[in-house]
Amino acid sequence: MSNPNKTVAALAAQNKDFADLAIVTRGNLTESWHKGLAVMTGPDGKVVAHKGPAKRLIYPRSAIKPLQTLAMIRAGMKLSGAELTITSASHRGTDAHLDLVRAVLKHGDLSESDLQCPDGIRFNCSGKHAGFLLASKINGWETKDYLNPQSPVQRLVVEVLEEFSGEKILHTTVDGCGAPLHSMTTEAIARAIGKVAQTEPELVDALVANSWAISNKGVADAVFLDHGFLAKNGAEGVFVVGTREGFGICIKIADGNLRAAPLIAIKLMHENSLLSDDQYQEMKKLFSVPSLGGGVPQGEIIAL
């Protein structure tokens, strides 16, 4: 019988390589710290900058939804605009979002009852599930097992992930929505999102033009899209950015809190000449979260 204490110790040992990424100040003292991993890859796929090991395995969660959408497109899914965007979304369940999910289902004569995500259409990944179903229906694939890792649509997702990341998928588990979830290195995720941003203009153009549908107005990934960058957040502190030139960024916040991730991303971009001084300051204002005391700022989040 295995020793549970040794198992816990082994899991805890995985956390020793996280780097300091951001601090939260209050009254001239550091009140909180955000540790994690941050990596940038260039158009050639090579690592340009990193904090913490670039080859550390993580779960990308919803940050790779644009790549899952790309797999749907390769399967023959022909959507555009906001309907295409909702298949990459972690939506907020507004009427407008749900109408888009219903529209995707309608293209395949599918119904809400075909969705296998928790809470059905209101689950924030329902657009992705609708896309999986539509891609399956178009090809005559069984729709009842579209979440099975061995189903044709999920095998195609793995092919796309491996092609764009340049790494093999070696471990798979289950995401919160019930879909297969594949572990990837932070370097591989950054490389993949940068390559999508560089080589898939129709998909990126749709996301940029319909940023509200990816999550909601004012949410970090939507703000990056409004500035022309491919971006997507994921659960447990994952955030990715891709540029049209092919640069990719993957950030993983160790404590799972995303509040510092956008600031870390723009600092990394500014340090590597992907944002001008004016662009950096403009976006920094949008993402700065003050530490309030009596309604008055007493400190801030600072990317290191």
N, C-alpha and C positions, 0 to 999 in steps of 0.2 A: 504494500500500500504506500502510495506516495506521501511524502511529508508536506503538508500544506504550508508550513512556514518556509520551506525551501522554495516552494512555488511562488509565494509572495515575494521572497527575497530576489528571485530571478526576475520577476516582473518589475520590481522597484529598481533593479540595476539598469533596466532599459532607459531610465529617466536621467541618468547621470551625464548624458552628453548634450542636454539642452543648453542653449546659449541664452544670455540675457538679451532680450529684444526690446523691452520697453519698461518704463517705470511710471508710477502714478504718484504725483507729489501733492502735498497739502501743508500749507504753512511752512514752507522751506525744508520740509523733511520728506523723504521717500516713504510713502505709506504702503504701497503695494508694488509687486514686481510681476512682469510677464516674461516667462522663459519660453523657449521654443526653438524652432528651426526656420530658417529663411534661406532660399537659394534663388539665384537668377542664372538663366542660361541664355546664350546668344543665338543668333540665327543659324549658326553651325551646330547647335545642340550642345556645345561645350559649356561648362560652368564658368560664369563670369565672376560671380561673387557668392559667398555663402557665410552664414553664421550657424554653427553646429554642423554635424556631418551631412553632406549632400546626399549620401547614399543610405540614410536612415529610412527604414520602411515605416509608412504610415497608412492609414485608411483615408483616401481622398474625399470620401463621402460625396455630397452633391456638387463638389467643385468640378467634377469631370462630366457633368451633364451635357455640356456642348459636344463632347466626344461621343456620348451615348446617342445624342441627336444625329451626329454624323453617321453613326452606324445605321440608324433608321433611314437616313437619306440614301445610303448605299444599298439598302434593301428595297428601294423604290418609292419611299414615301415622298410625295410631292406636295409640300406645304410651303407657304411663304408668309412674310410679315409676322404679325402677332401670333398667328396660329403656329408657325414654326417656332417662334420664341417660347411659347408655353411648354413645348416639349423639353426645353432646357431649364425650366423655371423651378424655383422653390417659392411658389406663389403664396399670397396672403389670404386666399379664399374669398376675395371680393366677388361681387356679381360679375364684373367684367372678366375676371380670371376664370371663373367657372363657366362662363359662356364660351370662352375659348376652348376649354377642355371638351365641352359638349360638341363644339364644332369639329374638333379633331376626331372624336368618336363617330360623328355623323358621316364623315368621309368614308368610313369603313362599314357603315350600317351596324355600328356597335352601340351598346347601351352602357349606362353607368354601372349596371349590374355585372358587366364584364371586367370592371376594374378590380384588382386584387390587392390594392393598397389599403392599409387601415383607414377607417372612416370614409372610404369610398372617394367620391369626387372632391370632398372638402380637404382631403389630405394634401399637404403642400407639394407632394410629388405626383399628383394625379395627372398632370400634363405629360410627364415622362411616361407614365404607365399607359396613357392613351396613345402615345406615339409607338410604344412597344407593340400594343395591340394592333394598331393600324398597319405597321410594317409587317406584322405576322399575317394579318388578313389579306393584304395585297399579294402575298406570296403563297397563300394557301396553307400556311403553317398552322398547326394547332394553337388556338388562342388560350385554351384552358391551362396550358403549362408554360406560358410566356415568361414566367419568373424562374423556371428551371434553368440552372446554369448550362445544361446540355441542350436547351432549346436552340433552334437556329438563330433567333434574334440575339440571344445572349452570347452565343459563340461568335457572332459577328461583332458584338461589342468588344470582346476580348481581342479579336483580330485588329480592330481599329486602335485600341489602347496600346497594343504591342507595336504596331506600325508607327504610331506617332510618338511614343515614348522611347522607342529603341530598346526596350527591356521586355523580358518574358514575364508573364503573370504566373506566379508560383504559389500563391495562397489566395483562397476565396472564402468568404463568409457571407453573412446576410446583413444588408443595410436596414435602417430603421423602417423603410417603406416596404421591405420584403424582397427587394431586388438583390441580385448577386452583388457583393461588394469585394473588390479586389485590392489587396495591399500593393502599394507602389512606393518607390523611393521618392523623396521630395524632388530630387534632380529629374527623375523621369516625368513627374507630373508637370514640372515647370517646362521641360522640353516639349511635352505634348501640347500644352496650352499655347505655347509660343508658335508651334508649327501650325496649329489650327488657325491662329490669328493671321499667320502669314499666307497660308495656302487655301483657305476656304472663305473667300470674300463674300459670297452670297449668304452664307450662314452668319458671318460676323455682321454684315450690313443689316440683316434682319434683326439681330439682337440689339445693335446700336440704335436702330430706328424705333424700337419698341421696348426700351429699357424698363418701362413701368411693369411690363408683363413678366420680367425675369424674377421679380420679387415685389417691389412697390416703389413708388417715387420716393427719393431721399435715402433709400437703403444703399449701403456702400457699393455693392456690385452695380446697381443701377446708375449711381453717380459716375463710376468709372466708364460705363458704357456711354453716358451722356458726353463724356470727354473723348470718345472715340476709341477707347481701349476695350478689349475683350476681358471680362471679369466675371467671376462667379464665387460665391461663398459656399461653404460646406459646414456641416455640423462639427462640433468639437474643435472649433478654432482653426478651420482650414480656409484659406483664401488664395485665389489665383488671379493673375493678370497676364494677358498676352498683348503684344504690340504688333502692328501691321508689319513691322520690319522683321518680326520673328523672335523677339526677346520674350522670355517667359519667366514668371515669378511664381513660386509656391511658398506659402507661409503656413506653418503649423504652430498654433499657440498651445503650449503644454497644458494649461489649465482649462482649455476648451472655450475660453471667452474671446469673442471676436472683436471686442471694442478697440484694441490696439492695432489690429491687422492692417487696416487701410493706411494708417500713419506709417507703419513699418514699410509697407509697399511703396508709398510715394517717396519716402526717404531713400530707399534703395534705388528707385528710378532716378531721382535727382542726383544722387551720388555717381550714377553711371550715365549721366547726360541724356536721359530719356525724358526729362522734364526740365523746362527752362526755370529760372528763378521765379518768374512771375506765375507760371503754371503751378509750381510747387507751393508757393504761398497761397494761391487761390484754393487749391485742393486741401491744403492743410487747415485752412479756416473751416472748410466744410466738415472735416473729420475730427477736429479737436473737440474733446469732451472735457469740460472743466470739472474740477472737484469743487462742489458747492458747499458753502457754509452760510446758513441763513439766507440762501438765495443769491449769495455773492461768491464769485470765483475765488477759491483759496489755493488752487493748484491746477495741474493739468496732466494729461497723458503725454509722455515724451518718448518718442522712438529713439533707440540708442544706436 
